């Protein structure tokens, strides 16, 4: 009785581990965030395991049945479109339900976007907090006010369409000269990291609209 949580590449297909490929071949069923996206990955690695959708719009309805299937002896793996499931992606609910029902959960190590972005930022990484996506509207200002006093390095996910707005807000709440970095397209051909003060970064991306997935790393408040 086990759920396998399997990270998938965030860009470069070579980041898939041998263990992840073997696990996906050996399980009875794969839960995928988007079966169309995952079909490309499975085909690349010659994985013929059956696959069904498991995403934020249906996971509340399906977790009970999935856990029962595992308890009855099926081996099931969970993947997301990219990276480690449950990190700003679906996965938490089914993992929690497994834990509550004495079903073992095995999470394989693998790709996740914020670790390489944090390391490449050049900012202190001995202590940090991962914030993921900030609330788009309700609660956003409250959270920014709270984070203004955070002394650890902060890590955020953001879409390219909201990047300039977010950097501008960070500049207002954290200070225009607060050091930060913006990493995009991690592990892909056009991977890029820009470093500087928040205001400088906002100005840069105003002039050079970004594409791809974004990780923002912001220095904590100095003691």
C-alpha positions as CSV (number, residue, x, y, z in Angstrom):
1,X,0.0,0.0,0.0
2,X,1.9,3.0,-1.2
3,X,1.5,6.3,-3.1
4,X,4.6,7.3,-5.1
5,X,5.0,11.0,-5.5
6,X,7.3,11.4,-8.6
7,X,8.9,14.7,-9.6
8,X,9.1,15.4,-13.4
9,X,11.5,17.7,-15.3
10,X,10.7,21.4,-15.1
11,X,12.1,21.9,-18.6
12,X,15.0,19.8,-19.6
13,X,13.9,16.2,-20.1
14,X,17.4,15.0,-19.1
15,X,16.5,15.9,-15.5
16,X,14.3,12.9,-15.2
17,X,15.9,10.3,-12.8
18,X,16.4,6.6,-13.6
19,X,14.4,5.9,-10.5
20,X,11.5,8.0,-11.6
21,X,11.3,6.3,-14.9
22,X,11.4,2.9,-13.3
23,X,8.7,3.8,-10.8
24,X,6.4,5.1,-13.5
25,X,6.8,1.9,-15.5
26,X,6.2,-0.3,-12.5
27,X,3.1,1.3,-11.0
28,X,-0.5,0.3,-12.1
29,X,-1.7,3.8,-12.6
30,X,-0.4,7.4,-13.0
31,X,-2.3,10.4,-11.7
32,X,-1.4,13.3,-13.9
33,X,-2.2,17.0,-13.6
34,X,-2.7,17.3,-17.4
35,X,-2.7,14.0,-19.3
36,X,-1.9,15.7,-22.6
37,X,1.2,17.3,-21.2
38,X,2.3,14.1,-19.4
39,X,1.7,12.0,-22.4
40,X,4.6,13.6,-24.1
41,X,6.9,12.8,-21.2
42,X,5.7,9.2,-21.0
43,X,6.1,8.7,-24.7
44,X,9.7,10.1,-24.5
45,X,10.6,7.5,-21.9
46,X,8.6,4.7,-23.4
47,X,6.3,4.4,-20.4
48,X,3.0,2.7,-21.2
49,X,1.4,2.8,-17.8
50,X,-2.3,3.9,-17.8
51,X,-2.9,7.5,-16.8
52,X,-5.9,9.5,-15.5
53,X,-6.4,13.2,-14.7
54,X,-5.8,14.4,-11.1
55,X,-5.9,18.2,-10.8
56,X,-7.1,21.0,-8.5
57,X,-10.6,21.0,-10.1
58,X,-11.3,17.3,-9.4
59,X,-9.0,16.2,-6.6
60,X,-11.6,16.9,-3.8
61,X,-13.9,14.4,-5.5
62,X,-11.4,11.7,-6.3
63,X,-9.0,11.3,-3.4
64,X,-11.2,8.9,-1.5
65,X,-11.5,6.5,-4.4
66,X,-7.8,6.7,-5.1
67,X,-6.8,5.9,-1.6
68,X,-9.2,2.9,-1.6
69,X,-7.6,1.6,-4.8
70,X,-4.2,1.8,-3.1
71,X,-5.5,0.0,0.0
72,X,-6.8,-2.7,-2.2
73,X,-3.3,-3.3,-3.6
74,X,-2.8,-1.0,-6.6
75,X,0.4,0.8,-6.9
76,X,-0.3,4.4,-7.9
77,X,2.1,7.3,-8.8
78,X,1.3,11.0,-8.7
79,X,3.0,13.5,-11.1
80,X,2.4,17.1,-12.0
81,X,3.0,19.0,-15.3
82,X,6.5,19.9,-14.1
83,X,8.5,19.6,-10.9
84,X,7.5,18.1,-7.6
85,X,3.8,17.5,-7.0
86,X,2.2,19.4,-4.1
87,X,4.8,22.3,-4.4
88,X,2.4,25.0,-5.7
89,X,0.7,22.1,-7.6
90,X,-2.0,19.5,-6.8
91,X,-0.9,16.8,-4.4
92,X,-1.3,17.9,-0.8
93,X,-4.9,16.6,-0.5
94,X,-4.1,13.1,-1.6
95,X,-0.9,12.9,0.4
96,X,-2.8,14.0,3.5
97,X,-5.6,11.6,2.9
98,X,-3.1,8.8,2.5
99,X,-1.4,9.7,5.8
100,X,-4.8,9.8,7.6
101,X,-5.6,6.3,6.2
102,X,-2.3,4.6,7.1
103,X,-1.2,4.5,3.4
104,X,2.5,4.9,3.0
105,X,3.7,7.9,0.9
106,X,7.1,7.7,-0.8
107,X,8.3,11.0,-2.4
108,X,11.1,10.6,-4.8
109,X,13.7,13.4,-4.9
110,X,13.9,15.3,-8.1
111,X,13.4,18.6,-9.9
112,X,11.7,21.6,-8.3
113,X,12.2,25.2,-9.6
114,X,12.9,27.1,-6.4
115,X,16.0,25.3,-5.3
116,X,18.2,26.2,-8.3
117,X,16.8,29.7,-8.3
118,X,17.6,30.2,-4.7
119,X,21.2,28.9,-5.1
120,X,21.8,30.9,-8.2
121,X,20.5,34.1,-6.6
122,X,23.7,34.7,-4.6
123,X,21.5,35.6,-1.6
124,X,21.8,33.9,1.7
125,X,20.3,30.4,1.6
126,X,21.1,28.9,4.9
127,X,17.7,30.0,6.1
128,X,14.8,30.9,3.8
129,X,11.0,30.8,3.5
130,X,9.1,29.6,0.5
131,X,6.0,31.6,-0.2
132,X,5.0,30.2,-3.6
133,X,2.3,32.3,-5.3
134,X,1.1,35.2,-3.3
135,X,-2.7,35.8,-3.1
136,X,-3.7,37.6,-6.4
137,X,-6.1,39.9,-4.6
138,X,-7.7,39.2,-1.2
139,X,-5.1,39.1,1.5
140,X,-2.2,40.2,-0.7
141,X,-1.5,43.5,1.0
142,X,-1.8,41.9,4.4
143,X,0.8,39.2,3.5
144,X,3.2,41.8,2.0
145,X,3.0,43.8,5.2
146,X,3.8,40.8,7.2
147,X,6.7,39.8,5.0
148,X,8.2,43.3,5.1
149,X,9.7,42.2,8.5
150,X,10.9,38.8,7.4
151,X,14.6,38.4,8.0
152,X,15.1,35.2,6.0
153,X,15.5,35.1,2.2
154,X,12.1,34.8,0.6
155,X,11.2,32.7,-2.5
156,X,8.2,33.4,-4.7
157,X,6.6,31.9,-7.8
158,X,5.1,34.3,-10.3
159,X,3.6,34.4,-13.8
160,X,5.4,36.5,-16.5
161,X,2.3,38.6,-16.9
162,X,2.3,39.8,-13.2
163,X,6.0,40.0,-12.7
164,X,6.5,43.8,-13.1
165,X,3.5,44.5,-10.9
166,X,4.8,42.1,-8.2
167,X,8.3,43.6,-8.3
168,X,6.9,47.1,-8.0
169,X,4.8,46.0,-5.0
170,X,7.9,44.4,-3.4
171,X,9.8,47.6,-4.0
172,X,7.0,49.6,-2.2
173,X,6.7,47.2,0.8
174,X,10.3,46.0,1.2
175,X,12.2,49.0,-0.1
176,X,13.4,49.9,-3.6
177,X,17.0,49.0,-2.8
178,X,16.3,45.5,-1.4
179,X,18.4,42.9,-3.2
180,X,16.6,40.3,-5.3
181,X,16.9,38.0,-8.3
182,X,14.5,36.8,-11.0
183,X,15.1,33.4,-12.6
184,X,13.1,32.2,-15.6
185,X,13.0,29.2,-17.9
186,X,15.1,27.2,-15.4
187,X,16.8,24.2,-17.0
188,X,15.6,25.3,-20.5
189,X,17.6,26.7,-23.4
190,X,16.8,30.4,-22.6
191,X,17.4,30.0,-18.8
192,X,18.2,33.4,-17.4
193,X,18.8,35.0,-14.0
194,X,18.7,38.8,-13.4
195,X,20.0,40.2,-10.1
196,X,19.8,43.6,-8.6
197,X,17.7,45.9,-6.5
198,X,13.9,45.5,-6.7
199,X,13.4,48.8,-8.4
200,X,16.1,48.0,-10.9
201,X,14.6,44.6,-11.7
202,X,11.1,46.2,-12.1
203,X,12.6,48.7,-14.6
204,X,14.5,46.0,-16.5
205,X,11.4,43.8,-17.0
206,X,9.3,46.7,-17.9
207,X,11.7,47.3,-20.8
208,X,12.2,43.5,-21.5
209,X,8.8,41.7,-21.0
210,X,9.6,38.2,-19.7
211,X,8.4,34.8,-20.9
212,X,8.3,31.5,-19.1
213,X,7.9,30.4,-15.5
214,X,9.3,32.8,-12.9
215,X,11.0,32.4,-9.5
216,X,11.7,35.6,-7.5
217,X,14.2,35.5,-4.7
218,X,14.2,38.4,-2.3
219,X,16.7,39.2,0.5
220,X,15.3,39.3,4.0
221,X,15.2,42.4,6.1
222,X,18.6,43.1,7.7
223,X,18.6,42.8,11.5
